[in-house]
Amino acid sequence: MIAKAKPDAPASRKRRRPRTVMDDEQTPDRLRKQLRVAQQVHLRRKEITIANLQSRVQELEAGIEKLSQSILSFSDLLFEADGLKKHPHVTSAFGTRRWYDAHQSFYGQKPNVSNQANTHLRQKSVNGNP
């Protein structure tokens, strides 16, 4: 038995809205305007993204600055309290030479270090340790 199409059944294809006939003169202007609006939206999004990234960079740099100051303050306290004599393993784990260089570049001057610390730094430099 062959099935017959029912007259009440919906069409197999969806119906689309008929295209509106545009004036050939309006089409290029409309496309230019649409393109211009899309470019403006893209530019605004780009500017917002750049501004957000710049503020994030400033936050991260401020955090790095605080951490650096904390580390240098701790190092200064360690040297002032003769931490090299009492706990030499702490200063060697700290990377004394790196600290010394960082302190000098941060403050623009050499840190106030005891003779023992200077000797320790010289020995590390001679041995090739950073």
Secondary structure, 3 states (H helix, E strand, C coil): CCCCCCCCCCCCCCCCCCCCCCCCCHHHHHHHHHHHHHHHHHHHHHHHHHHHHHHHHHHHHHHHHHHHHHHHHHHHHHHHCCHHHHCHHHHHHHCHHHHHHHHHHHHCCCCCCCHHHHHHHHHHHHHCCC
